[in-house]
Amino acid sequence: MDRTSDRTAQDGPPHLEVSAVSLSAAVLPLLAAGSSSASPSPSPTPSAPTVPSLREAHESATNAAGWVEENWSTWLAIGLRVLLILVIAVVLRAVVRRAITKLIERMNRRGGASGGTALSGLLVNAERRRQRSEAIGSVLRSVASFLILGTAALMVLGTFQINLAPLLASAGVAGVAIGFGARNLVTDFLSGVFMILEDQYGVGDSIDAGVASGEVIEVGLRVTKLRGADGEIWYVRNGEVKRIGNLSQGWSTAGVDVTVRSDEDLDKVKETLTAVGERMSKEEPWNEMLWGPIETLGLDSVLLDSMVVRVSAKTMPGKSLTVERELRWRIKRAFDAAGIAIVGGATVPLEGAPAAADPTAGVAAPSAYASTVSPQSIAASPIPPPSTSK
């Protein structure tokens, strides 16, 4: 009995402690749930960013490596294709530009050897030919570079599987719209290109472009700048030029018309003009401006009281007006010394001819009947018929 009671006394407290712990574990959640339903829930606090675990990082790296392993051949092929296109475009551009440069140099040398070809034209000096060749080469190289690089850019876009149909369609529509809106600009540009290729004029030439005339100070693909005789600057659009008269290519002609009386000695007039021409051809700077002898061509016209003698000479381009002024000056002084009268303008009466009669001598005196209020006009006016109205 004592042992049993002692065992029971020893085992009792532990059994009571376990039941108390289990009771508290069952009651505490219920109390917590009741308190949470009774009181408002607090705002959630921001949680710290979750750090991927080592396993997740390993899985991500494995997926990326697998994607690269599956697509590396495709990207490598695209990269090699793009690189090949760019290399071919750069090499082709360099070859074409070099070929254009060689062509321009050959044309320049050919123009220097024989200046009568269609491409070279009538050029005066090597500097003019060099400037024209450089302008032509610059235009051709720019066009070649634009075509080659533009084609290469389209091929690169096609390599990346980009649909070029919308782009080309949009470019076509935009090109048509720009063509309609800027047709004058395109006309000016094309006209400027052909003017340079055909060497119609250059810097320093004196030209007559129809809309304006003067010395060319700048030649562009769209606009040509001229310096007029009064110092003004004309901006002429190349597309508006319908005709061009170049006064500076090849040679010019200086012509002077000398009007003398019809009773002058023609042999004396011709000798005086010949002496003036020979003397002027031997003096500087006229001997450089004159590219031929000063010739007396003969009578250009014969009138009742005067006759016109034509004098002409071949001169350096653009120097015809200067030679004409000097020639007129010398002819006037030589004729004054030789006693030859130069006439012109109004009719000059010949020496010894009777003076013309007074044109008013045959006009009668004014009549008294010219005035309608004079007594003579009133007396001579008819008598009006009697009025029949009452």
Disulfide bonds with the S-S distance in Angstrom:
none
